[in-house]
Amino acid sequence: MFKRILIANRGEIALRIIRCAREMDIETVVVYSTADKDSLPVMGANYAVCIGPESPAKSYLNQDAIIETALRMECDAIHPGYGFLSENAEFASKCEEHNITFIGPSSELISKMGDKQEARKLMMENGVRVVPGSKEIIKSLKEAKEVAKEIGYPVLIKASAGGGGRGMRKVFEEKDLAKMFKMAKAEAKAAFANDDMYIEKLVINPRHIEVQILADKYGNVVSLGERDCSIQKNNQKMLEESPACGLSDEKRREISDMAILAGKVSGYNSVGTCEFILDKDENFYFIEMNTRIQVEHPVTEAVSDVDLIRQQIRVAAGLKLDIKNEDVELRGHAIEFRICAKTPGVIKNLHIPSGFGVRIETHLYNGYEITPFYDPMIAKVIVRGRSRLEVIRRLRRVLEEMVIDGVETNVAFLHQLTYHPDFLKGSYDTGFYEKEHSKIESWIGEVLTLSKDA
């Protein structure tokens, strides 16, 4: 097992890794930017090293500075968390070159699964169902038009190296294809330094279902069930829940088995997530594999009672999984809400709720300054219970108790969401936010007006 690991990340995920490592008797080194000098990860790690200014490019994305720090601090491994360098094959390769274990899959696997078009090809060749679309990278607008005409509009243009909704455009008519193709390529080039594109059939307002898998270096792959991540704003997830509502046991097993197959045919060997879309007729299609720990991993931990960070570290250290598919027992229900700051500012008054079945992951404290340099997510609220209704009632109570003064957040929106009839019924899809957010915002306005009048 590792004696010391470097954490190449910040915020709540850095804290999550520090806490797990401490329980495993592993020392931690956290790297940080000047903007994060007073952060909880800096205070909580065994060692902390500043590697640059607030700009991510000069700190958390500075591969050479991170590698140099790991070597100087005699670290056995580097944990990248999520975001930043977590799915960067070049960085994983540099770790391998310097005999530092990258806590995640190999650079070869990251490259293979990170190239969305290559991943599609691999899955098609091995019987994993994918959305109809191009079989190769689209090299020209002419080619794009031919593929779109063959599969039929609407279509979705996607960056092969994409993620987080960037480098993605919906096209409903041929007259818009040239414009959208150009925009998607430009965005992908800026975000990923790679403008390779592919095209697939656009499934209108599907459900976004993902399956959590664990895999070791000995061919063992385990599924820990699915999560529904369909409520999204601009392709960014707002909440996740497990299990997904309304799926038959047969469909649930089918998707889980497909994820295990995807893990096996790819030779995967870490914690990972297979993402699927589910259409109105419950046909499901593989869209991609995330080769890292997910923001929403606590949802799965809540229903499975499996520590995913611990499993990820163990597998990276060369150990076999200590859990088998027949051992997996998913209990109850869990939902995670992502709390995001809409503005930068200093936390003036903070109250973090607790209670039975409640888990809050955050790096906030009174006096902490939220800067504009990083992702706006500042906390995750994870609630579990015996039933979905029990979880929703508990979520309402938690959000009513939560106080984050000093910055504007989405807490009020999430609270009102828990009263929406479609959310209560679990009958939502990826079109929910676009269709319903103005109605929810209106409810918030009415509540604020009533509060002032009272």
C-alpha distance (Angstrom), angle and dihedral (degrees) to the residues before:
residue distance angle dihedral
M1 . . .
F2 3.80 . .
K3 3.79 119.5 .
R4 3.81 97.2 -161.6
I5 3.80 132.8 11.6
L6 3.78 131.9 -170.8
I7 3.81 117.5 -135.2
A8 3.80 110.8 -144.9
N9 3.78 96.5 -166.1
R10 3.79 144.7 63.7
G11 3.80 143.5 -136.0
E12 3.78 125.7 28.1
I13 3.82 96.1 -16.1
A14 3.82 90.9 55.1
L15 3.81 88.6 51.6
R16 3.81 91.1 47.5
I17 3.81 91.0 54.6
I18 3.82 93.1 44.6
R19 3.81 91.1 53.8
C20 3.80 93.6 47.8
A21 3.81 92.1 47.2
R22 3.80 91.1 50.6
E23 3.81 90.1 54.5
M24 3.82 88.4 50.5
D25 3.83 91.1 49.6
I26 3.81 92.1 -114.7
E27 3.80 120.8 141.8
T28 3.81 117.7 -128.5
V29 3.79 135.2 -145.4
V30 3.79 115.8 -167.1
V31 3.80 122.4 -162.7
Y32 3.79 117.6 -151.2
S33 3.78 144.6 178.2
T34 3.79 124.6 -120.6
A35 3.82 88.3 -102.3
D36 3.83 89.9 60.4
K37 3.81 99.0 45.8
D38 3.83 91.4 116.2
S39 3.79 96.4 42.8
L40 3.80 126.4 127.0
P41 3.83 93.7 -116.9
V42 3.82 88.7 57.3
M43 3.81 89.0 51.3
G44 3.81 94.9 42.7
A45 3.81 103.4 47.1
N46 3.79 123.2 86.6
Y47 3.79 89.1 -121.9
A48 3.82 133.4 13.4
V49 3.79 127.3 -163.1
C50 3.82 126.3 -171.8
I51 3.80 109.5 -137.8
G52 3.80 103.5 176.4
P53 3.80 151.9 -36.3
E54 3.81 126.3 -51.7
S55 3.81 95.3 -81.5
P56 3.84 108.8 101.9
A57 3.80 90.1 -141.0
K58 3.80 89.8 60.7
S59 3.81 96.9 40.8
Y60 3.82 124.9 14.4
L61 3.81 92.1 26.9
N62 3.80 94.7 42.1
Q63 3.79 97.8 111.1
D64 3.80 97.3 -177.8
A65 3.81 93.3 49.9
I66 3.79 91.1 50.5
I67 3.80 93.9 47.6
E68 3.82 91.3 46.5
T69 3.81 90.4 50.9
A70 3.80 92.2 48.9
L71 3.80 91.0 52.0
R72 3.78 94.0 45.0
M73 3.81 92.4 48.3
E74 3.83 91.0 46.1
C75 3.79 94.9 -121.7
D76 3.80 119.5 175.5
A77 3.79 94.5 -154.3
I78 3.79 146.2 6.0
H79 3.80 123.8 -131.9
P80 3.83 110.8 -157.5
G81 3.83 97.7 -170.3
Y82 3.81 109.5 -158.3
G83 3.79 129.3 -44.2
F84 3.82 120.1 14.7
L85 3.84 106.9 55.5
S86 3.81 98.8 -12.3
E87 3.83 94.5 110.3
N88 3.79 97.9 28.0
A89 3.80 109.2 123.5
E90 3.80 92.3 -168.3
F91 3.80 91.4 57.4
A92 3.81 92.6 46.0
S93 3.81 87.9 51.0
K94 3.81 91.7 51.6
C95 3.81 89.1 52.1
E96 3.80 89.5 52.4
E97 3.82 91.7 48.3
H98 3.82 90.4 54.3
N99 3.82 93.4 45.2
I100 3.79 92.2 -112.3
T101 3.80 116.0 137.2
F102 3.78 113.8 -121.1
I103 3.81 106.3 -144.4
G104 3.77 95.7 -132.4
P105 3.80 135.8 47.6
S106 3.81 123.5 -40.8
S107 3.80 120.9 -80.1
E108 3.80 88.2 -109.8
L109 3.81 91.6 56.3
I110 3.80 92.7 45.9
S111 3.80 89.5 52.7
K112 3.78 93.0 46.2
M113 3.80 96.4 48.5
G114 3.80 95.7 32.0
D115 3.78 90.2 62.1
K116 3.80 96.5 78.2
Q117 3.79 94.5 -162.1
E118 3.81 93.2 49.8
A119 3.80 89.5 47.4
R120 3.81 89.3 52.3
K121 3.80 90.7 52.0
L122 3.80 92.0 49.3
M123 3.80 91.9 50.3
M124 3.82 93.6 46.7
E125 3.80 90.6 51.0
N126 3.81 90.5 53.5
G127 3.79 101.5 44.5
V128 3.80 99.5 -98.3
R129 3.80 108.8 141.4
V130 3.84 114.6 -118.4
V131 3.81 133.5 179.4
P132 3.84 110.7 -87.6
G133 3.78 110.4 -99.4
S134 3.79 147.7 106.2
K135 3.77 117.5 -17.4
E136 3.80 94.0 -154.2
I137 3.82 138.9 29.3
I138 3.82 111.5 -70.0
K139 3.80 105.5 -119.4
S140 3.80 101.7 -178.2
L141 3.79 144.0 17.3
K142 3.80 88.7 -109.5
E143 3.80 90.0 57.3
A144 3.80 90.2 46.6
K145 3.80 90.9 54.3
E146 3.80 91.7 49.9
V147 3.82 93.7 50.8
A148 3.81 93.0 44.4
K149 3.80 91.1 50.6
E150 3.80 91.1 48.6
I151 3.82 96.8 51.1
G152 3.81 94.7 33.0
Y153 3.78 132.6 -124.6
P154 2.98 139.0 -41.1
V155 3.81 96.9 59.3
L156 3.79 136.2 170.7
I157 3.81 121.2 -132.6
K158 3.81 109.9 -151.9
A159 3.78 136.3 -176.1
S160 3.79 110.9 -119.2
A161 3.81 89.8 -142.6
G162 3.81 93.0 38.2
G163 3.75 135.9 126.5
G164 3.79 140.5 160.2
G165 3.79 91.8 39.2
R166 3.80 94.5 -66.0
G167 3.79 120.0 135.4
M168 3.80 90.0 23.9
R169 3.82 128.8 121.8
K170 3.81 134.2 172.5
V171 3.79 116.8 -137.1
F172 3.80 120.4 -166.3
E173 3.82 100.1 171.8
E174 3.80 135.0 29.5
K175 3.81 92.0 -119.8
D176 3.83 89.6 67.7
L177 3.81 97.2 45.7
A178 3.82 98.7 89.8
K179 3.81 93.5 50.0
M180 3.80 94.8 45.7
F181 3.80 93.3 44.0
K182 3.82 90.4 53.8
M183 3.82 92.5 46.3
A184 3.81 93.4 48.5
K185 3.81 92.3 49.3
A186 3.81 92.4 48.8
E187 3.81 92.6 48.9
A188 3.80 92.4 47.2
K189 3.81 91.6 48.8
A190 3.81 91.2 52.1
A191 3.81 95.1 43.9
F192 3.81 102.3 38.0
A193 3.83 105.9 13.4
N194 3.80 85.1 -122.2
D195 3.80 123.9 94.0
D196 3.82 98.9 -176.8
M197 3.80 107.8 138.8
Y198 3.78 138.4 -168.1
I199 3.79 132.9 -173.8
E200 3.77 131.1 -136.3
K201 3.78 136.2 174.4
L202 3.81 110.9 -82.6
V203 3.78 110.4 -123.6
I204 3.80 104.1 -154.2
N205 3.80 113.6 -123.2
P206 3.81 98.4 -23.9
R207 3.77 124.5 173.5
H208 3.80 114.9 -99.7
I209 3.80 108.0 -133.5
E210 3.80 123.2 175.9
V211 3.79 131.6 -175.0
Q212 3.79 124.0 -145.1
I213 3.79 113.5 -136.3
L214 3.79 134.3 -175.8
A215 3.78 119.8 -158.4
D216 3.79 133.3 175.2
K217 3.81 133.9 -159.6
Y218 3.80 92.3 -96.1
G219 3.81 98.8 66.9
N220 3.80 97.5 -94.8
V221 3.82 115.3 138.6
V222 3.81 123.8 -178.0
S223 3.79 129.4 -172.5
L224 3.80 120.1 -146.1
G225 3.78 95.7 -169.5
E226 3.76 134.6 -97.9
R227 3.80 138.5 -60.3
D228 3.80 127.9 -153.4
C229 3.83 110.1 -134.8
S230 3.81 98.6 167.1
I231 3.81 100.8 125.5
Q232 3.79 102.3 85.3
K233 3.79 137.6 156.7
N234 3.81 113.3 -147.4
N235 3.83 89.1 -16.6
Q236 3.83 90.5 -54.1
K237 3.80 114.6 121.6
M238 3.80 116.8 -117.9
L239 3.80 99.2 -176.7
E240 3.77 141.4 -2.5
E241 3.78 133.6 -156.8
S242 3.77 139.1 -170.3
P243 2.93 130.7 -120.8
A244 3.81 100.7 28.4
C245 3.80 113.4 -120.2
G246 3.79 122.2 -108.5
L247 3.80 99.9 10.2
S248 3.79 115.3 137.2
D249 3.79 116.5 -125.9
E250 3.80 88.2 -113.3
K251 3.83 93.0 53.8
R252 3.80 90.7 44.9
R253 3.81 91.2 54.2
E254 3.81 91.4 45.0
I255 3.81 93.7 54.8
S256 3.79 91.8 43.6
D257 3.81 91.7 50.4
M258 3.82 90.1 49.2
A259 3.82 90.2 53.3
I260 3.81 90.9 50.6
L261 3.81 89.3 50.1
A262 3.82 90.3 50.4
G263 3.79 89.5 51.9
K264 3.78 92.6 49.5
V265 3.82 98.7 46.0
S266 3.80 91.2 48.1
G267 3.82 92.4 48.5
Y268 3.79 89.1 -126.0
N269 3.82 118.6 -174.2
S270 3.81 113.5 -178.6
V271 3.78 142.2 42.0
G272 3.80 108.1 -51.6
T273 3.77 144.5 157.7
C274 3.79 128.5 -131.4
E275 3.78 111.1 -153.0
F276 3.81 123.4 -151.5
I277 3.77 137.7 174.9
L278 3.79 120.5 -139.1
D279 3.81 119.2 -154.3
K280 3.81 128.7 -149.8
D281 3.81 90.9 -87.7
E282 3.84 91.8 51.3
N283 3.78 93.2 -108.0
F284 3.78 106.7 148.0
Y285 3.80 130.6 -155.8
F286 3.81 133.3 -168.2
I287 3.82 111.7 -119.9
E288 3.81 105.4 170.4
M289 3.79 148.9 -33.3
N290 3.80 122.1 -117.6
T291 3.81 107.1 -144.9
R292 3.81 96.4 -155.5
I293 3.77 144.3 54.6
Q294 3.82 110.3 -68.1
V295 3.80 128.8 -128.7
E296 3.80 86.9 -121.4
H297 3.81 97.7 51.2
P298 3.86 92.9 115.4
V299 3.83 89.6 68.1
T300 3.79 90.1 63.2
E301 3.80 91.5 41.7
A302 3.81 89.0 55.1
V303 3.82 95.0 55.9
S304 3.81 98.1 33.8
D305 3.82 101.8 37.3
V306 3.83 88.3 -137.1
D307 3.83 120.2 134.7
L308 3.81 101.6 -134.9
I309 3.81 96.1 -170.8
R310 3.80 90.1 52.4
Q311 3.81 90.6 49.6
Q312 3.80 90.8 48.1
I313 3.80 92.1 52.8
R314 3.82 92.8 45.5
V315 3.81 93.0 51.1
A316 3.83 91.4 47.8
A317 3.80 88.3 52.9
G318 3.81 89.0 57.5
L319 3.80 99.1 -103.5
K320 3.79 124.4 140.1
L321 3.78 119.6 -111.9
D322 3.79 110.0 -89.9
I323 3.81 91.2 -150.7
K324 3.82 132.4 66.6
N325 3.78 130.8 -159.3
E326 3.79 91.2 -107.1
D327 3.82 89.0 55.3
V328 3.80 93.9 56.6
E329 3.80 112.5 107.3
L330 3.80 116.2 175.1
R331 3.78 114.6 -158.6
G332 3.77 134.1 -169.7
H333 3.78 125.0 -27.3
A334 3.81 135.9 -65.2
I335 3.81 135.8 -170.2
E336 3.80 129.3 -170.2
F337 3.81 122.9 -156.7
R338 3.81 119.3 -163.9
I339 3.81 112.5 -137.7
C340 3.81 110.6 -151.4
A341 3.80 132.4 -173.8
K342 3.80 114.6 -128.6
T343 3.80 92.5 -167.1
P344 3.82 136.8 27.4
G345 3.79 118.2 -112.8
V346 3.79 147.8 116.9
I347 3.81 120.6 -68.6
K348 3.80 104.4 -118.6
N349 3.78 100.4 174.5
L350 3.79 125.1 13.0
H351 3.77 130.5 -177.2
I352 3.79 118.5 175.6
P353 3.82 112.4 -163.2
S354 3.79 122.7 -136.2
G355 3.78 137.9 173.3
F356 3.77 138.9 122.6
G357 3.79 113.4 -22.1
V358 3.81 94.5 6.9
R359 3.81 127.0 124.6
I360 3.79 122.7 175.7
E361 3.80 120.0 -168.6
T362 3.82 111.4 -165.6
H363 3.79 143.9 133.1
L364 3.80 94.7 -150.8
Y365 3.80 127.4 120.2
N366 3.80 135.6 162.4
G367 3.80 108.2 -70.9
Y368 3.82 94.5 19.5
E369 3.80 113.5 140.9
I370 3.80 118.7 -135.3
T371 3.78 106.9 -150.7
P372 3.83 128.3 -160.5
F373 3.81 93.8 -122.3
Y374 3.80 101.6 86.3
D375 3.80 144.8 40.7
P376 3.83 111.0 -53.4
M377 3.82 95.1 -129.5
I378 3.82 107.1 113.3
A379 3.80 102.8 167.4
K380 3.78 144.6 6.8
V381 3.80 122.9 -142.2
I382 3.79 112.5 -155.9
V383 3.79 118.1 -175.4
R384 3.79 127.2 -179.9
G385 3.79 132.8 -172.7
R386 3.77 144.6 152.7
S387 3.80 92.5 -90.2
R388 3.79 138.6 19.1
L389 3.80 92.1 -112.3
E390 3.80 90.8 53.3
V391 3.81 89.2 51.3
I392 3.81 92.9 50.1
R393 3.80 92.3 50.1
R394 3.80 89.4 49.0
L395 3.81 91.0 48.9
R396 3.79 90.6 54.1
R397 3.78 91.1 52.6
V398 3.81 92.5 47.9
L399 3.80 94.0 49.2
E400 3.81 91.1 47.0
E401 3.81 89.8 54.0
M402 3.79 96.4 44.4
V403 3.82 116.2 105.2
I404 3.81 121.6 -172.2
D405 3.80 107.7 164.5
G406 3.79 121.8 -178.9
V407 3.80 99.7 45.1
E408 3.78 135.6 51.9
T409 3.83 113.7 -111.8
N410 3.80 140.9 177.3
V411 3.85 93.9 -111.9
A412 3.82 93.5 111.2
F413 3.80 91.4 50.5
L414 3.80 92.8 50.7
H415 3.81 91.1 46.8
Q416 3.80 92.1 53.5
L417 3.80 89.6 44.9
T418 3.82 89.2 65.1
Y419 3.83 88.5 65.2
H420 3.81 96.4 49.9
P421 3.84 110.1 116.2
D422 3.81 94.2 -135.7
F423 3.80 92.0 49.6
L424 3.80 90.5 48.3
K425 3.80 90.0 52.2
G426 3.82 91.9 44.3
S427 3.80 88.9 -126.4
Y428 3.78 100.7 134.4
D429 3.79 135.9 119.0
T430 3.80 138.8 -177.5
G431 3.81 90.4 -71.2
F432 3.80 93.1 59.8
Y433 3.81 99.5 94.2
E434 3.79 96.0 46.5
K435 3.80 90.6 49.0
E436 3.80 100.7 40.4
H437 3.82 110.2 25.7
S438 3.82 94.9 91.6
K439 3.80 89.9 53.0
I440 3.80 91.4 51.5
E441 3.81 91.6 47.0
S442 3.82 87.7 52.0
W443 3.80 90.4 54.0
I444 3.80 89.5 52.3
G445 3.81 89.6 52.4
E446 3.80 90.8 51.3
V447 3.81 91.8 49.8
L448 3.82 91.7 50.0
T449 3.82 91.1 49.1
L450 3.80 91.7 50.5
S451 3.83 90.4 48.1
K452 3.83 91.7 53.2
D453 3.81 92.4 47.0
A454 3.80 90.8 50.3
